[in-house]
Structures are given as C-alpha cells and as structure tokens.
C-alpha cells in the first residue's frame, strides 16, 4: 500500500501567486505579509512570488481562474476578509467566492488555497490575522507548499 503526503520542500522553480483583496486592507495586508513570510521562510524567493491586488473578495475568483488557466503558478493563495453586516450580502460574497475558488482549482488542476476570512466581527478577523488564532495567510501559504509537493508525488 502506498502512502502519499506532501511536505514543505520548495518545488524548484515553482512560482506562487497571492491574490488579495484591498477591501478590509488592515486585515488583508497582514494576511499577505504572513503568506509572503511563510513562502520565503520555506525557500521560495521573492522573485517567485506574484502578488495581485483586487478590489474585494468578489473579484478574487476571476483572477484565480485566469492565473490557474495560464498554468504559470504551482499554487494560488487567495486572501480576503468578509465581515458580516446587517444584510445578506455577506453570505452571497463569502459563499460564492468559496464555491468559485473550488471550481477554479478543480477545473484547472492547480491548488487554489482559500484564505478568505468569513467572520462575524472585525475582532474575529483580527484574531485570524496575526492575533490569538495565528495568521491564516501563513497557514494558506504552508498548505500551498504542501499541496504542490503532494501533487508532484501523485501518479
């Protein structure tokens, strides 16, 4: 019986993309910094990291699909922050963003990591952007490295 599991070894000349929304920039900027730090801390040079900023979480999937279709990145890390408000807009944006990111990764065979926070309050976002719950940007980057390595091993 074979056992496959990814690790954090850099994937040679692999490029990584970080797509991040500008909406809730106080949160997303911390997520981007965490993702970049995780990648560089695991041997990915700054020249192999492309950062693309988009207006909000709603726009992330289109760019993720475009980059995945181009096939130039080993993985795409998506970062954003959707905070519940008084309307259903929160559900539409967060749910449809997640669904579209999943579709992009399945359609193009490129890992698309969902680091788009969907939280109740700004304090919940702060806890996940370098606070008591760590930095979800760092975690998404680690998952990207692991997925790239795992996919290289699979038959």
SEVEX-859947 format. One record per residue: y, x, z of N, C-alpha, C, O in turn; residue number from 1. Coordinates in steps of 0.02 Angstrom, whole numbers. Each point is the difference from the previous one (the first is absolute). Example, Ala and Ser with C-alpha at 12.3 -4.5 7.8 and 13.67 -1.06 7.14 Angstrom:
SEVEX-859947
+--------+--------+--------+--------+--------+--------+--------+--------+--------+--------+--------+--------+-----+
:   n_yy :   n_xx :   n_zz :  ca_yy :  ca_xx :  ca_zz :   c_yy :   c_xx :   c_zz :   o_yy :   o_xx :   o_zz : num :
+--------+--------+--------+--------+--------+--------+--------+--------+--------+--------+--------+--------+-----+
:   -284 :    660 :    390 :     59 :    -45 :      0 :     60 :     45 :      0 :     -1 :     52 :     33 :   1 :
:     54 :    -70 :    -69 :     59 :     42 :      3 :     55 :    -39 :     37 :     55 :     25 :      8 :   2 :
+--------+--------+--------+--------+--------+--------+--------+--------+--------+--------+--------+--------+-----+
***
This chain:
SEVEX-859947
+--------+--------+--------+--------+--------+--------+--------+--------+--------+--------+--------+--------+-----+
:   n_yy :   n_xx :   n_zz :  ca_yy :  ca_xx :  ca_zz :   c_yy :   c_xx :   c_zz :   o_yy :   o_xx :   o_zz : num :
+--------+--------+--------+--------+--------+--------+--------+--------+--------+--------+--------+--------+-----+
:    -59 :     42 :      0 :     59 :    -42 :      0 :     62 :     44 :      0 :      6 :     46 :     41 :   1 :
:     39 :    -58 :    -86 :     62 :     38 :     -4 :     53 :    -30 :     47 :      1 :    -60 :     13 :   2 :
:     42 :    105 :     11 :     56 :    -22 :     42 :     64 :     29 :    -29 :      5 :     61 :    -11 :   3 :
:     43 :   -104 :     -2 :     64 :     22 :    -29 :     55 :    -18 :     49 :      3 :    -55 :     27 :   4 :
:     41 :    103 :    -17 :     58 :    -11 :     44 :     55 :     49 :    -20 :    -13 :     59 :     -8 :   5 :
:     73 :    -85 :      0 :     56 :     43 :    -19 :     25 :     40 :     58 :     -9 :    -18 :     58 :   6 :
:     42 :     73 :    -74 :     33 :     39 :     52 :     71 :     16 :    -24 :     23 :    -29 :    -50 :   7 :
:     11 :     72 :     84 :     71 :     12 :    -14 :     14 :     62 :    -43 :     57 :     23 :     -3 :   8 :
:   -108 :      3 :    -29 :     11 :     58 :    -42 :     45 :    -18 :    -59 :    -11 :    -52 :    -32 :   9 :
:     61 :     92 :     18 :     43 :    -14 :    -57 :    -40 :      0 :    -65 :    -49 :     37 :     -7 :  10 :
:     70 :    -79 :    -38 :    -37 :     -9 :    -63 :     30 :     44 :    -55 :     21 :    -26 :    -52 :  11 :
:    -20 :     91 :     63 :     23 :     46 :    -51 :     69 :    -15 :    -26 :     49 :      5 :     36 :  12 :
:    -46 :    -24 :    -99 :     65 :    -12 :    -32 :     20 :    -74 :      3 :     42 :    -22 :    -39 :  13 :
:    -71 :    -16 :     84 :     14 :    -72 :      4 :     74 :    -14 :     18 :     29 :     35 :     41 :  14 :
:     -2 :    -85 :    -74 :     68 :    -24 :     15 :     -6 :    -65 :     41 :    -47 :    -38 :     -9 :  15 :
:     95 :     28 :     52 :      2 :    -60 :     41 :     67 :    -34 :    -10 :     52 :     33 :     -7 :  16 :
:    -52 :    -99 :      6 :     62 :    -38 :     -5 :     11 :    -38 :     64 :    -47 :    -27 :     30 :  17 :
:    109 :     26 :     -8 :     21 :    -42 :     56 :     51 :    -49 :    -28 :     52 :     20 :    -26 :  18 :
:    -68 :    -84 :     30 :     47 :    -52 :    -21 :     25 :    -33 :     64 :    -40 :    -25 :     40 :  19 :
:    105 :     24 :    -31 :     28 :    -27 :     62 :     59 :    -45 :    -15 :     41 :     14 :    -43 :  20 :
:    -37 :    -68 :     80 :     57 :    -46 :     -7 :     60 :     27 :     37 :     -5 :     35 :     50 :  21 :
:     63 :    -53 :    -76 :     63 :     17 :     35 :     17 :    -53 :     52 :     39 :     13 :     46 :  22 :
:    -67 :    -73 :    -54 :     12 :    -53 :     49 :    -27 :     22 :     67 :    -55 :     28 :      3 :  23 :
:     91 :    -40 :     50 :    -17 :     24 :     67 :     -7 :     77 :      0 :    -49 :     27 :     26 :  24 :
:     97 :      6 :    -55 :     -2 :     73 :     -9 :     -8 :     38 :     65 :    -30 :     54 :      0 :  25 :
:     56 :    -80 :     54 :     -6 :     35 :     64 :    -74 :     10 :     17 :    -19 :     49 :     32 :  26 :
:    -23 :    -97 :    -52 :    -72 :      4 :     12 :    -34 :     39 :    -56 :    -39 :     45 :     12 :  27 :
:     54 :    -63 :    -74 :    -37 :     30 :    -57 :     14 :     74 :     -8 :    -44 :     37 :    -21 :  28 :
:    104 :    -15 :     38 :     15 :     72 :     -4 :    -45 :     40 :     47 :    -21 :     55 :    -16 :  29 :
:      7 :    -83 :     75 :    -45 :     34 :     48 :    -71 :      0 :    -27 :    -36 :     50 :      8 :  30 :
:     15 :   -105 :    -40 :    -67 :     -3 :    -29 :     -7 :     52 :    -56 :    -51 :     35 :     -4 :  31 :
:    101 :    -29 :    -39 :     -2 :     49 :    -54 :     -4 :     70 :     28 :    -40 :     41 :    -23 :  32 :
:     81 :    -25 :     72 :     -1 :     66 :     31 :    -69 :     15 :     29 :    -26 :     56 :     -7 :  33 :
:     -5 :   -105 :     39 :    -67 :      9 :     27 :    -52 :     13 :    -53 :    -43 :     43 :      8 :  34 :
:     47 :    -80 :    -63 :    -48 :      9 :    -55 :      8 :     69 :    -31 :    -50 :     34 :    -12 :  35 :
:    111 :    -14 :      0 :     12 :     66 :    -30 :    -25 :     55 :     46 :    -31 :     48 :    -22 :  36 :
:     44 :    -55 :     86 :    -22 :     50 :     49 :    -76 :      4 :      2 :    -28 :     55 :      3 :  37 :
:     -6 :   -112 :     -5 :    -74 :      0 :      0 :    -28 :     34 :    -61 :    -47 :     39 :      4 :  38 :
:     76 :    -55 :    -62 :    -25 :     32 :    -62 :     12 :     75 :      2 :    -46 :     38 :    -14 :  39 :
:    106 :    -17 :     30 :     15 :     72 :      1 :    -40 :     35 :     54 :    -21 :     57 :     -9 :  40 :
:     11 :    -89 :     66 :    -39 :     29 :     53 :    -74 :      9 :    -17 :    -36 :     36 :     33 :  41 :
:     15 :    -71 :    -86 :    -69 :      7 :    -22 :     -5 :     35 :    -68 :    -48 :    -10 :    -37 :  42 :
:     97 :     51 :     22 :     -4 :     44 :    -57 :     27 :    -26 :    -66 :    -10 :     32 :    -52 :  43 :
:     43 :    -89 :     52 :     29 :    -26 :    -62 :     72 :     25 :     -4 :     41 :    -15 :     43 :  44 :
:    -26 :     52 :    -95 :     67 :     28 :     -9 :     51 :    -53 :    -17 :    -16 :    -52 :    -29 :  45 :
:     78 :     64 :     48 :     54 :    -48 :    -13 :      5 :    -16 :    -75 :     18 :    -57 :    -18 :  46 :
:    -33 :    105 :    -25 :      3 :    -12 :    -72 :    -53 :    -47 :    -25 :      4 :    -24 :    -57 :  47 :
:    -55 :      9 :     98 :    -54 :    -46 :    -20 :      9 :    -69 :     30 :    -45 :    -41 :     -2 :  48 :
:    105 :     28 :     31 :     14 :    -64 :     31 :     60 :    -31 :    -36 :     54 :     29 :     -1 :  49 :
:    -64 :    -88 :    -28 :     54 :    -37 :    -32 :     19 :    -58 :     45 :    -44 :    -39 :     21 :  50 :
:    107 :     32 :     -6 :     25 :    -56 :     41 :     41 :    -45 :    -45 :     46 :     22 :    -34 :  51 :
:    -65 :    -86 :     34 :     35 :    -51 :    -40 :     26 :    -52 :     48 :    -38 :    -29 :     39 :  52 :
:    103 :     17 :    -41 :     31 :    -51 :     43 :     12 :    -64 :    -41 :     24 :      4 :    -57 :  53 :
:    -40 :    -60 :     86 :     10 :    -66 :    -31 :     41 :    -43 :     47 :      5 :     15 :     59 :  54 :
:     24 :    -70 :    -85 :     42 :    -41 :     44 :    -36 :    -28 :     61 :     26 :      6 :     56 :  55 :
:    -84 :    -37 :    -65 :    -35 :    -31 :     56 :    -75 :      1 :    -10 :    -25 :     27 :    -49 :  56 :
:    -11 :    -58 :     96 :    -73 :     -2 :     -3 :    -25 :    -39 :    -61 :    -52 :     16 :    -28 :  57 :
:     89 :    -66 :      7 :    -19 :    -40 :    -58 :     -7 :     43 :    -63 :    -41 :    -15 :    -43 :  58 :
:     81 :     66 :     37 :      1 :     42 :    -60 :    -52 :     56 :      1 :    -13 :     31 :    -52 :  59 :
:    -16 :    -17 :    109 :    -48 :     55 :      6 :    -60 :     -8 :    -46 :    -17 :     48 :    -35 :  60 :
:    -16 :   -106 :     31 :    -61 :     -5 :    -40 :     10 :     15 :    -74 :    -44 :     30 :    -32 :  61 :
:    100 :    -50 :      3 :     12 :     14 :    -71 :      1 :     75 :    -13 :    -30 :     24 :    -48 :  62 :
:     65 :     12 :     91 :      4 :     73 :     -8 :    -68 :     32 :     14 :    -19 :     47 :    -34 :  63 :
:    -16 :    -72 :     84 :    -67 :     26 :     15 :    -47 :     -9 :    -60 :    -37 :     46 :    -17 :  64 :
:     38 :   -104 :    -13 :    -42 :    -13 :    -58 :     19 :     45 :    -59 :    -43 :     26 :    -35 :  65 :
:    108 :    -17 :     25 :     23 :     43 :    -55 :    -24 :     72 :     10 :    -25 :     31 :    -47 :  66 :
:     33 :     -6 :    108 :    -21 :     69 :     14 :    -76 :      6 :     -4 :    -26 :     50 :    -25 :  67 :
:    -10 :    -99 :     51 :    -73 :      2 :     -3 :    -24 :     -1 :    -72 :    -47 :     37 :    -18 :  68 :
:     78 :    -78 :    -24 :    -20 :     -4 :    -70 :     13 :     66 :    -36 :    -38 :     19 :    -46 :  69 :
:     90 :     16 :     65 :     16 :     64 :    -32 :    -51 :     54 :     15 :     -9 :     47 :    -39 :  70 :
:    -26 :    -53 :     96 :    -54 :     46 :     17 :     21 :     70 :     19 :    -41 :     46 :     -4 :  71 :
:    103 :    -36 :     24 :     23 :     67 :     17 :     -4 :     16 :     75 :     11 :     56 :     21 :  72 :
:    -26 :   -107 :     19 :     -3 :      9 :     73 :    -71 :    -13 :     25 :    -33 :    -47 :    -23 :  73 :
:     11 :     88 :     69 :    -66 :     -9 :     30 :     -1 :    -59 :     47 :    -51 :    -33 :      9 :  74 :
:    109 :     19 :     22 :      6 :    -57 :     46 :     74 :    -20 :      4 :     45 :     40 :    -12 :  75 :
:    -35 :   -103 :     29 :     67 :    -28 :      6 :      7 :    -29 :     70 :    -40 :    -42 :     21 :  76 :
:     90 :     65 :     15 :     13 :    -23 :     68 :     60 :    -46 :     -2 :     53 :     19 :    -23 :  77 :
:    -62 :    -81 :     46 :     55 :    -48 :     -2 :     24 :    -13 :     71 :    -39 :    -11 :     46 :  78 :
:    105 :     12 :    -38 :     31 :     -7 :     66 :     57 :    -50 :     -4 :     42 :      3 :    -45 :  79 :
:    -40 :    -48 :     93 :     53 :    -49 :      3 :     -1 :    -34 :     68 :    -41 :     17 :     43 :  80 :
:     85 :    -65 :    -35 :      4 :    -35 :     64 :     26 :    -71 :    -12 :     56 :     -9 :    -22 :  81 :
:    -98 :    -39 :     37 :     17 :    -71 :     -5 :     -1 :    -28 :     71 :    -51 :      2 :     34 :  82 :
:    108 :    -28 :    -12 :      6 :    -27 :     68 :      8 :    -76 :     -5 :     41 :    -25 :    -38 :  83 :
:    -82 :    -10 :     78 :      2 :    -73 :     -2 :     70 :    -26 :     16 :     33 :     25 :     46 :  84 :
:    -12 :    -74 :    -83 :     64 :    -32 :     13 :    -11 :    -74 :     14 :    -54 :    -19 :     24 :  85 :
:    103 :    -21 :    -38 :     -4 :    -71 :     14 :    -29 :    -41 :    -57 :     -7 :    -61 :      6 :  86 :
:    -10 :     94 :    -62 :    -26 :    -37 :    -57 :    -69 :     27 :    -20 :    -23 :     49 :     29 :  87 :
:     -9 :    -81 :    -77 :    -66 :     21 :    -24 :      5 :     60 :    -47 :    -52 :     25 :    -23 :  88 :
:    111 :     -1 :      9 :      8 :     57 :    -44 :    -43 :     59 :     21 :    -28 :     36 :    -42 :  89 :
:     23 :    -25 :    106 :    -41 :     54 :     29 :    -71 :     -2 :    -26 :    -27 :     50 :    -25 :  90 :
:     -5 :   -110 :     30 :    -69 :     -7 :    -22 :     -7 :     14 :    -75 :    -46 :     34 :    -21 :  91 :
:     92 :    -61 :    -18 :     -3 :     10 :    -72 :      3 :     74 :    -17 :    -41 :     25 :    -39 :  92 :
:     89 :     10 :     66 :      9 :     70 :    -17 :    -58 :     42 :     26 :    -30 :     38 :    -38 :  93 :
:     13 :    -43 :    101 :    -52 :     42 :     29 :    -68 :    -14 :    -31 :    -35 :     47 :    -18 :  94 :
:     16 :   -110 :     12 :    -66 :    -16 :    -26 :     -7 :     17 :    -74 :    -50 :     30 :    -20 :  95 :
:    100 :    -47 :    -20 :     -5 :     14 :    -71 :      4 :     75 :    -15 :    -32 :     24 :    -47 :  96 :
:     70 :     12 :     87 :      3 :     73 :     -8 :    -69 :     30 :     12 :    -24 :     40 :    -40 :  97 :
:     -8 :    -60 :     95 :    -66 :     27 :     16 :    -51 :    -18 :    -54 :    -40 :     43 :    -20 :  98 :
:     41 :   -104 :     -3 :    -47 :    -20 :    -53 :     11 :     40 :    -64 :    -49 :     21 :    -32 :  99 :
:    111 :    -11 :     13 :     15 :     37 :    -61 :    -19 :     74 :      6 :    -22 :     30 :    -49 : 100 :
:     31 :     -1 :    108 :    -19 :     69 :     10 :    -76 :      8 :     -7 :    -24 :     48 :    -29 : 101 :
:    -12 :    -95 :     57 :    -73 :      1 :     -6 :    -20 :     -6 :    -74 :    -44 :     36 :    -23 : 102 :
:     76 :    -81 :    -12 :    -15 :     -9 :    -71 :     13 :     64 :    -40 :    -40 :     18 :    -43 : 103 :
:     96 :     15 :     57 :     16 :     62 :    -36 :    -53 :     53 :     12 :    -21 :     34 :    -48 : 104 :
:     -2 :    -27 :    109 :    -50 :     51 :     13 :    -66 :    -17 :    -33 :    -34 :     45 :    -25 : 105 :
:     15 :   -108 :     25 :    -62 :    -19 :    -32 :      4 :      3 :    -76 :    -47 :     21 :    -33 : 106 :
:    103 :    -41 :      6 :      9 :      0 :    -73 :      0 :     70 :    -29 :    -25 :     11 :    -55 : 107 :
:     54 :     37 :     91 :     10 :     66 :    -29 :    -42 :     55 :     32 :      1 :     57 :    -23 : 108 :
:    -38 :    -73 :     76 :    -45 :     49 :     31 :     35 :     56 :     36 :    -28 :     54 :      9 : 109 :
:     90 :    -66 :     11 :     39 :     50 :     36 :     12 :    -28 :     71 :     22 :    -58 :      6 : 110 :
:    -35 :     97 :     46 :     15 :    -26 :     67 :     74 :    -17 :      7 :     44 :     41 :    -15 : 111 :
:    -31 :   -102 :     38 :     68 :    -23 :     14 :      0 :    -20 :     73 :    -27 :    -52 :     19 : 112 :
:     57 :     94 :     23 :     -1 :    -11 :     72 :     56 :    -46 :     21 :     58 :     11 :    -18 : 113 :
:    -75 :    -62 :     56 :     49 :    -50 :     22 :     29 :     19 :     68 :    -30 :    -14 :     52 : 114 :
:     88 :     45 :    -54 :     37 :     16 :     61 :     62 :    -44 :      7 :     50 :     20 :     30 : 115 :
:    -54 :    -80 :    -58 :     55 :    -48 :      5 :    -10 :    -38 :     65 :    -46 :    -40 :      7 : 116 :
:     90 :     52 :     41 :     -4 :    -34 :     64 :     18 :    -73 :     -8 :     48 :    -17 :    -35 : 117 :
:    -85 :    -27 :     67 :     16 :    -71 :      3 :      0 :    -17 :     74 :    -52 :     -8 :     31 : 118 :
:    112 :      2 :     -3 :      7 :     -5 :     73 :     41 :    -61 :     20 :     37 :    -28 :    -40 : 119 :
:    -43 :     10 :    102 :     37 :    -57 :     27 :     72 :     17 :     17 :     46 :    -39 :    -12 : 120 :
:    -36 :     99 :     40 :     66 :     20 :     24 :     15 :     72 :    -18 :    -46 :     39 :    -13 : 121 :
:    109 :    -21 :     12 :     19 :     69 :    -16 :    -31 :     49 :     50 :    -16 :     56 :    -18 : 122 :
:      7 :    -78 :     81 :    -31 :     44 :     50 :    -72 :     17 :    -19 :    -24 :     55 :     13 : 123 :
:    -11 :   -103 :    -44 :    -69 :     13 :    -23 :      1 :     53 :    -55 :    -44 :     43 :     -2 : 124 :
:     93 :    -47 :    -42 :      5 :     50 :    -54 :     16 :     68 :     29 :    -30 :     50 :    -21 : 125 :
:     76 :    -47 :     68 :     17 :     64 :     31 :    -60 :     32 :     34 :     -8 :     61 :     -1 : 126 :
:    -35 :   -102 :     31 :    -60 :     26 :     33 :    -47 :     32 :    -49 :    -38 :     45 :     17 : 127 :
:     39 :    -69 :    -80 :    -45 :     25 :    -52 :     33 :     53 :    -45 :    -33 :     28 :    -44 : 128 :
:     95 :    -15 :     56 :     37 :     51 :    -39 :     22 :     56 :     48 :     59 :     12 :      9 : 129 :
:   -108 :     21 :     20 :     14 :     56 :     44 :      4 :    -18 :     73 :     15 :     43 :     42 : 130 :
:    -29 :   -106 :    -25 :      2 :    -22 :     70 :    -68 :      1 :     32 :    -42 :     43 :    -15 : 131 :
:     30 :    -90 :     60 :    -60 :     -1 :     41 :    -64 :    -10 :    -40 :    -55 :     16 :     24 : 132 :
:     60 :    -43 :    -84 :    -60 :    -11 :    -42 :     -6 :     53 :    -55 :    -37 :    -10 :    -48 : 133 :
:     72 :     65 :     55 :     -4 :     55 :    -48 :     45 :    -12 :    -61 :     49 :    -38 :      4 : 134 :
:    -66 :     70 :    -58 :     39 :     -7 :    -62 :    -48 :    -21 :    -55 :    -44 :     39 :    -21 : 135 :
:     51 :   -100 :     -2 :    -45 :    -28 :    -51 :      8 :     36 :    -67 :    -45 :     -4 :    -42 : 136 :
:    101 :     37 :     30 :      8 :     41 :    -59 :    -47 :     60 :      2 :    -32 :     16 :    -50 : 137 :
:     28 :     15 :    108 :    -48 :     56 :      9 :    -71 :    -24 :    -11 :    -39 :     33 :    -34 : 138 :
:     22 :    -90 :     63 :    -68 :    -26 :     -5 :    -17 :    -18 :    -73 :    -56 :     13 :    -21 : 139 :
:    103 :    -41 :    -16 :    -14 :    -17 :    -70 :    -11 :     63 :    -41 :    -43 :      1 :    -44 : 140 :
:     81 :     53 :     58 :     -9 :     62 :    -36 :    -68 :     32 :     16 :    -33 :     26 :    -45 : 141 :
:     13 :    -29 :    107 :    -66 :     26 :     19 :    -55 :    -39 :    -36 :    -48 :     30 :    -25 : 142 :
:     55 :    -96 :     23 :    -49 :    -41 :    -35 :     -1 :     16 :    -74 :    -53 :     -1 :    -32 : 143 :
:    111 :     16 :      3 :      3 :     18 :    -71 :    -39 :     65 :    -13 :    -39 :      3 :    -47 : 144 :
:     49 :     47 :     89 :    -36 :     63 :     -8 :    -75 :    -11 :      6 :    -39 :     27 :    -40 : 145 :
:     19 :    -67 :     88 :    -71 :    -13 :     10 :    -30 :    -38 :    -59 :    -55 :     16 :    -22 : 146 :
:     91 :    -65 :     -5 :    -26 :    -38 :    -57 :     -6 :     43 :    -63 :    -48 :     -7 :    -37 : 147 :
:     96 :     51 :     26 :     -4 :     44 :    -58 :    -62 :     44 :      6 :    -37 :      8 :    -49 : 148 :
:     26 :     20 :    107 :    -58 :     42 :     11 :    -65 :    -40 :     -8 :    -48 :     24 :    -30 : 149 :
:     46 :    -84 :     58 :    -60 :    -41 :     -5 :    -16 :    -18 :    -72 :    -57 :      5 :    -21 : 150 :
:    107 :    -26 :    -17 :    -11 :    -19 :    -70 :    -24 :     59 :    -41 :    -38 :     -9 :    -48 : 151 :
:     58 :     69 :     65 :    -24 :     60 :    -35 :    -75 :     11 :     12 :    -34 :     28 :    -42 : 152 :
:      9 :    -50 :    100 :    -70 :     10 :     17 :    -46 :    -53 :    -29 :    -58 :     14 :    -14 : 153 :
:     83 :    -73 :      3 :    -43 :    -55 :    -22 :    -25 :     10 :    -71 :     35 :     26 :    -43 : 154 :
:    -96 :    -48 :     31 :    -28 :      7 :    -68 :     36 :    -47 :    -49 :    -16 :      0 :    -59 : 155 :
+--------+--------+--------+--------+--------+--------+--------+--------+--------+--------+--------+--------+-----+
***
